[in-house]
Amino acid sequence: MIEKVKVLEDKYNEINERLMQPEVVNDPKQYASLMKEFSSLSPIIEKYAEYKKAKAEFDEAASLLASGETDREFKEMLQQQYSESKSAMEALTEELTLLLLPKDPNDEKNVIMEIRGGAGGEEAALFAGSLYRMYSLYAAAKGWSTETLNVNATELGGCKEISFMIEGAGAFSRLKYESGVHRVQRVPETESQGRIHTSTVTVAVLPEAEDVELEINEKDLKIDVFRSSGAGGQHINKTSSAIRITHLPTGMVVECQDERSQYKNKDKAMKVLRSRLLEREQAAHDDKIASQRRLQVGTGDRSERIRTYNFPESRVSDHRIGLTLYKLDSILNGDLDEIIDALATADQAEKLASQEEA
């Protein structure tokens, strides 16, 4: 492992030198590409510098202890240095091992989330709205921005479906574990006999696709313009500004009617379409190389139930890792870190196991 880090250190130093060359500085595309690689290596090199310092202290203490030093106080000091530096090396080795795990190339991207009510009718739509609120509050707590792309609201304030973008550093790395079927168990307000109903909501998390990643031929698109529709109210647009884009080769359809501007709606719809198509390509690639992992977004079965929100017991259970928390209100108010941290840890453990098997 240390030999691998040494190779990366040489590469890091080489990139650092290239970044100071005039021809690179004057080439924005090359400079940006090198800076991205330089930044990705920085955490590893910084941690390796800590490891080298701890190893130097360990070697010094071991050498002096082996020399037969007889001064008791000095020997005790050396023994302490030996123990502390040894522990530090072990901890830093573990941290370096995690830093060397394969990175998801999408982790730093913005996110497009799509939430759709499933089984349960209006109750599912109401919970879809609750999940949208939960993710919006989580994003706000992280300092990320949220922008609605499209919403199909119901008369009772729920959402048959809603798509929105979350912009912020590392958004996909945190939210990618949310893809799947979310189940809610509660007594609906319309239920007169107090019976618990079970409804489902599907969440899809897509990394925002950049223009350079995917080329879409305009001839493959059928674009329809129509009037916005919804639950009613003064904000519904009476002009034909809503956009429906159909990608003819795949039959994929995206609608956007959130903006009053036809141009803005088309721009948002294209963002969603581009991200869906990119994810489709990535999923096909993952299938080909048979590298599916249970927690990895884009390679799992979205029909699989991943989490249950039980209102009578104030319980949230994530079925992938067997985690149960009795803090439903807190979680629905955006306190998701405990769940996401546990999922990320399980994901890392799987990656380590796969690497050891290889």
C-alpha positions in Angstrom: 0.0 0.0 0.0 2.8 2.4 0.9 4.5 1.7 -2.4 1.3 2.7 -4.2 1.2 5.9 -2.3 4.9 6.7 -3.2 3.9 6.3 -6.9 1.0 8.8 -6.4 3.4 11.2 -4.5 5.7 11.2 -7.6 2.7 11.9 -9.8 1.5 14.7 -7.4 4.9 16.4 -7.6 5.0 16.1 -11.3 1.6 17.7 -11.7 2.6 20.4 -9.3 5.6 21.3 -11.5 3.5 21.2 -14.7 1.0 23.6 -13.1 3.7 26.2 -12.9 4.7 26.0 -16.6 3.5 29.0 -18.7 2.1 26.8 -21.5 -0.1 25.0 -19.0 -1.2 28.2 -17.2 -2.2 29.7 -20.6 -4.2 26.7 -21.5 -7.5 26.8 -19.4 -8.7 23.4 -20.4 -5.4 21.6 -19.6 -4.9 23.7 -16.4 -8.4 22.8 -15.1 -7.9 19.1 -15.8 -4.5 19.1 -14.0 -5.9 21.1 -11.1 -8.8 18.6 -10.7 -6.3 15.7 -10.6 -4.0 17.6 -8.2 -6.9 18.3 -5.9 -8.0 14.7 -5.9 -4.5 13.6 -4.9 -4.0 16.2 -2.2 -5.8 14.5 0.7 -3.7 11.3 0.1 -0.4 13.2 -0.1 -1.2 15.2 3.0 -2.1 12.0 5.0 1.1 10.4 3.7 3.1 13.3 5.0 1.7 12.6 8.4 2.5 8.9 8.1 6.1 9.7 7.1 6.5 12.0 10.1 5.1 9.3 12.5 7.4 6.7 10.9 10.5 8.9 11.3 9.6 9.3 15.0 9.0 5.6 15.4 12.3 4.7 13.7 14.2 7.2 15.9 12.7 5.8 19.1 13.3 2.2 18.0 16.9 2.9 17.1 17.7 4.7 20.4 16.0 2.0 22.5 18.0 -0.6 20.6 21.3 1.3 21.4 21.0 0.3 25.1 20.3 3.7 26.6 20.4 3.4 30.4 19.0 6.7 31.6 15.6 5.7 33.0 13.7 8.9 32.3 15.0 9.2 28.8 14.2 5.6 28.2 10.6 6.1 29.4 10.3 9.1 27.1 11.6 7.0 24.1 9.2 4.2 25.0 6.3 6.6 25.0 7.4 8.0 21.6 7.7 4.5 20.3 4.2 3.5 21.4 2.5 6.8 20.2 4.2 6.8 16.8 3.4 3.1 16.3 -0.3 3.8 17.0 -0.3 6.8 14.8 1.2 4.8 11.9 -1.5 2.1 12.3 -4.3 4.7 12.3 -2.8 6.6 9.3 -2.4 3.3 7.4 -6.1 2.7 7.8 -7.0 6.2 6.7 -4.7 5.9 3.6 -6.3 2.6 2.7 -9.7 4.2 2.7 -8.4 7.2 0.7 -7.0 4.8 -1.9 -10.4 3.1 -2.5 -11.8 3.6 -6.0 -13.7 6.9 -6.2 -17.1 7.3 -7.7 -16.4 9.8 -10.5 -19.8 11.4 -9.9 -19.4 12.1 -6.2 -18.6 15.8 -6.5 -21.5 16.4 -8.9 -24.8 18.2 -8.4 -27.8 16.0 -8.0 -31.1 15.8 -9.8 -33.7 14.0 -7.6 -37.0 12.7 -8.9 -39.7 11.7 -6.3 -42.9 9.9 -7.4 -45.9 8.7 -5.5 -46.3 4.9 -5.9 -48.9 2.6 -4.2 -51.3 4.5 -2.0 -52.8 7.2 -4.1 -53.2 10.6 -2.3 -51.4 9.2 0.8 -48.4 8.4 -1.4 -48.5 11.8 -3.0 -48.6 13.5 0.5 -45.6 11.5 1.6 -43.8 12.3 -1.6 -44.2 16.0 -0.6 -42.8 15.1 2.8 -39.7 13.5 1.3 -39.2 16.6 -0.9 -39.3 18.8 2.2 -36.9 16.4 4.1 -34.3 16.6 1.3 -34.7 20.3 0.9 -34.1 20.8 4.6 -31.1 18.5 4.5 -29.6 20.4 1.6 -30.1 23.8 3.4 -28.3 22.4 6.4 -25.4 21.5 4.2 -25.3 24.9 2.6 -26.5 23.5 -0.8 -29.1 25.2 -3.0 -32.3 23.6 -4.2 -34.1 24.4 -7.5 -37.4 22.9 -8.5 -37.5 21.6 -12.0 -41.0 20.2 -12.3 -43.9 19.4 -10.0 -47.2 17.7 -10.5 -49.2 18.8 -7.4 -52.4 17.4 -6.0 -55.4 19.2 -4.5 -54.5 18.1 -1.0 -51.0 19.5 -1.2 -49.1 16.4 -2.1 -47.0 15.7 -5.2 -47.7 13.0 -7.7 -44.2 13.6 -8.9 -41.6 16.3 -8.3 -38.1 16.7 -9.8 -35.5 19.2 -8.4 -31.8 19.9 -8.5 -29.5 20.2 -5.5 -26.3 22.1 -6.1 -23.3 21.8 -3.8 -19.9 20.2 -3.3 -20.3 16.5 -2.7 -24.1 16.4 -3.0 -24.1 13.2 -5.0 -21.7 11.5 -2.7 -24.2 11.9 0.2 -27.5 11.6 -1.6 -26.7 8.7 -3.9 -27.8 6.2 -1.3 -31.4 7.5 -1.3 -32.4 5.9 -4.6 -35.1 3.2 -4.2 -38.6 2.6 -2.8 -39.4 4.4 0.5 -42.3 2.9 2.4 -44.5 4.9 4.8 -46.8 3.3 7.4 -49.3 5.7 9.1 -52.9 6.5 9.7 -54.1 8.9 7.0 -56.1 11.9 8.0 -58.9 10.7 5.9 -59.1 7.3 7.7 -62.0 7.5 10.1 -61.4 4.1 11.8 -57.7 4.7 12.7 -56.3 2.0 10.5 -52.7 2.1 9.5 -52.1 2.3 5.7 -48.9 1.4 3.9 -47.9 3.5 0.9 -44.8 3.8 -1.2 -42.8 6.5 -2.9 -40.0 6.0 -5.4 -36.9 8.2 -5.2 -34.4 8.4 -8.1 -31.0 10.2 -7.6 -29.1 11.2 -10.8 -25.8 12.9 -11.0 -26.1 16.1 -13.1 -24.6 15.3 -16.6 -22.2 17.8 -18.1 -22.5 18.7 -21.7 -19.2 17.1 -22.6 -20.2 13.8 -21.2 -23.1 13.1 -23.4 -24.0 14.3 -26.9 -27.7 14.5 -27.8 -28.7 14.8 -31.4 -31.5 17.4 -31.8 -33.0 15.1 -34.5 -33.6 12.6 -31.8 -35.9 14.9 -29.9 -39.6 15.6 -30.2 -40.4 18.8 -28.4 -44.0 19.7 -27.5 -45.2 23.0 -26.0 -48.4 23.1 -23.8 -50.1 25.1 -21.1 -49.1 24.4 -17.5 -51.5 22.4 -15.4 -51.8 21.5 -11.8 -53.9 21.7 -8.7 -55.0 25.3 -9.7 -54.4 28.7 -8.2 -53.1 32.0 -9.4 -49.6 30.8 -10.2 -50.6 28.4 -12.9 -49.3 29.8 -16.2 -52.1 30.5 -18.7 -49.6 30.7 -21.7 -48.1 27.8 -23.6 -44.7 27.7 -21.8 -44.6 24.2 -20.5 -42.3 21.8 -22.3 -42.4 18.1 -23.0 -39.3 16.5 -24.5 -39.4 13.0 -25.9 -36.1 11.2 -26.7 -37.2 9.2 -29.7 -34.5 6.4 -29.6 -35.3 5.5 -26.0 -38.9 6.7 -25.6 -37.8 8.7 -22.5 -40.2 11.6 -21.7 -39.4 14.6 -19.6 -41.7 17.5 -18.7 -41.1 20.8 -17.1 -43.7 23.5 -16.4 -42.3 25.2 -13.3 -41.1 28.3 -15.0 -43.1 30.9 -16.9 -40.5 31.0 -19.6 -40.6 28.4 -22.4 -36.8 28.8 -22.8 -36.1 28.1 -19.1 -38.4 25.1 -19.0 -36.7 23.6 -22.0 -33.3 24.2 -20.4 -34.4 22.5 -17.2 -36.0 19.6 -19.1 -32.8 19.0 -21.1 -30.8 18.9 -17.8 -33.1 16.1 -16.5 -33.0 14.2 -19.9 -29.2 14.5 -20.1 -28.8 13.1 -16.6 -31.3 10.3 -17.1 -29.5 9.2 -20.4 -26.1 9.4 -18.7 -27.3 7.2 -15.8 -28.8 4.8 -18.3 -25.4 4.5 -20.1 -23.6 4.0 -16.8 -26.1 1.4 -15.6 -25.6 -0.6 -18.9 -21.8 -0.4 -18.5 -22.0 -1.6 -14.9 -24.2 -4.5 -16.0 -21.6 -5.5 -18.6 -18.7 -5.7 -16.2 -20.9 -7.4 -13.6 -19.7 -5.0 -10.9 -23.0 -4.4 -9.2 -22.9 -3.6 -5.5 -25.9 -3.5 -3.3 -25.5 0.1 -2.1 -24.2 1.6 -5.4 -26.6 4.0 -7.1 -27.3 3.1 -10.7 -26.5 -0.6 -10.3 -29.2 -1.6 -7.9 -32.8 -2.4 -8.4 -34.9 0.7 -7.9 -38.0 -1.5 -7.2 -36.3 -2.7 -4.0 -37.7 -1.3 -0.8 -34.8 0.5 0.9 -36.4 2.2 3.9 -39.6 2.3 6.0 -41.0 5.3 7.9 -43.4 4.0 10.6 -45.3 6.9 12.2 -47.1 5.0 15.1 -43.7 3.9 16.4 -41.8 7.0 15.3 -39.4 4.5 13.7 -37.2 4.7 10.5 -35.6 1.5 9.3 -33.1 1.2 6.5 -33.4 -2.4 5.3 -30.1 -2.5 3.4 -27.9 -2.2 6.5 -30.4 -3.2 9.3 -30.4 0.2 10.9 -33.4 1.3 13.0 -33.7 4.8 14.5 -36.6 6.0 16.7 -36.4 9.7 15.7 -38.9 10.0 12.8 -39.7 13.7 13.3 -36.0 14.6 13.4 -35.3 12.7 10.2 -38.2 14.2 8.3 -36.9 17.6 9.4 -33.7 16.9 7.4 -31.6 15.2 10.1 -30.2 12.5 7.7 -26.6 12.4 8.5 -26.7 9.4 10.9 -28.4 7.3 8.2 -26.2 8.5 5.4 -23.0 8.1 7.5 -24.0 4.5 8.3 -24.7 3.8 4.6 -21.4 5.3 3.5 -19.5 3.3 6.1 -21.2 0.1 4.9 -20.3 1.0 1.3 -16.6 1.5 2.3 -16.6 -1.9 4.0 -17.9 -3.5 0.8 -15.3 -1.8 -1.3 -12.6 -3.0 1.1 -13.9 -6.5 1.0 -14.0 -6.5 -2.8 -10.5 -5.1 -3.0 -9.2 -7.8 -0.6 -10.9 -10.6 -2.7 -9.3 -9.2 -5.8 
